[in-house]
Amino acid sequence: MTILAGGRRSAIYKALSQLISIAVLGGNADLKLDLLGFPDKCRLFGLRKSLYNVMKKETFIKSAIVQGETCILKDLYNIETSYKIMPDGIWQYSNNKFGINFSQFLIEQNNIQQ
């Protein structure tokens, strides 16, 4: 049962993550979500991060707020992950016990990316 549950979580994450990436980054006329404002995109970042965390058996996101041009996600332990739209794309950054981590928000392919 555990194997089935993990497979189901992974499949759901991959499918929804691809849809969220398309909605946030645009590029699909059928979805017609290119006009989403940044607060809406911030909530989608939060949903995507929560799904990823659940799949990895980590805590889920409890809030997604916009401050200026930065989306701040906060988990149950008040650990923050931020997203910012830059000229070369959308970047995620977080400050944790290992230092500051930067990564670019990418459209999901067949492998799991964060």
C-alpha positions in Angstrom: 0.0 0.0 0.0 2.8 2.4 0.8 4.3 1.9 -2.7 0.9 2.6 -4.3 0.4 5.7 -2.2 3.9 7.0 -3.1 3.3 6.3 -6.8 0.0 8.1 -6.7 1.5 11.2 -4.9 4.3 11.3 -7.5 1.8 11.0 -10.5 -0.4 13.7 -9.1 2.5 16.0 -8.4 3.9 15.6 -11.9 0.6 16.2 -13.6 -0.4 19.3 -11.5 3.1 20.7 -11.5 3.2 20.7 -15.3 -0.2 22.5 -15.4 1.0 25.0 -12.8 4.2 25.6 -14.7 2.3 26.3 -17.9 -0.2 28.6 -16.1 2.6 30.6 -14.5 5.0 30.8 -17.4 2.4 30.9 -20.1 2.8 29.3 -23.5 -0.5 27.4 -23.9 -3.4 29.2 -25.5 -5.9 26.5 -24.5 -5.4 27.3 -20.8 -5.9 31.0 -21.3 -4.2 31.7 -18.0 -1.5 34.1 -19.3 -3.4 37.0 -17.7 -3.0 35.7 -14.1 -1.7 38.4 -11.8 1.2 37.8 -9.5 -0.9 37.1 -6.4 -2.6 34.3 -8.3 0.7 32.9 -9.5 2.0 33.1 -5.9 -0.9 30.9 -4.7 0.0 28.4 -7.5 3.6 28.4 -6.4 2.3 27.6 -2.9 0.2 24.7 -4.2 3.1 23.3 -6.2 5.4 23.6 -3.3 2.9 21.9 -1.0 2.4 19.0 -3.4 6.2 18.6 -3.6 6.6 18.7 0.1 3.8 16.1 0.7 5.4 13.8 -1.9 8.8 14.2 0.0 7.0 13.8 3.4 7.8 17.3 4.4 5.5 19.9 5.9 3.0 21.7 3.6 2.7 25.4 2.9 0.4 27.4 5.2 0.5 30.8 3.5 1.4 32.5 0.3 1.6 36.3 0.3 3.0 38.9 -2.0 5.2 41.7 -0.7 6.2 44.0 -3.5 7.3 41.9 -6.4 8.2 38.9 -4.2 6.0 35.8 -3.4 6.7 34.5 0.1 5.6 31.0 1.0 5.7 29.9 4.6 5.4 26.3 5.8 4.1 25.0 9.2 7.5 25.6 10.8 7.6 29.2 9.4 10.4 28.4 7.0 10.1 30.8 4.1 10.7 30.2 0.4 10.4 33.1 -2.0 9.8 33.6 -5.7 10.7 36.6 -7.7 10.1 37.5 -11.3 13.4 38.6 -12.9 14.2 39.6 -16.5 15.5 36.0 -17.2 12.6 34.1 -15.6 11.2 33.3 -12.2 13.6 32.5 -9.5 13.1 30.6 -6.2 15.3 31.4 -3.2 15.3 30.2 0.3 17.5 30.8 3.3 18.0 27.7 5.5 20.6 26.2 7.7 22.7 25.4 4.7 22.8 29.0 3.4 20.9 30.8 0.6 19.7 28.6 -2.2 18.7 29.9 -5.7 17.0 27.9 -8.4 15.1 28.9 -11.5 11.4 27.9 -11.8 11.2 25.6 -14.8 8.5 23.8 -16.7 8.4 20.2 -15.4 9.4 17.5 -17.8 9.4 13.8 -17.0 11.7 14.1 -14.0 10.8 15.9 -10.7 12.4 19.3 -10.4 12.1 21.8 -7.6 
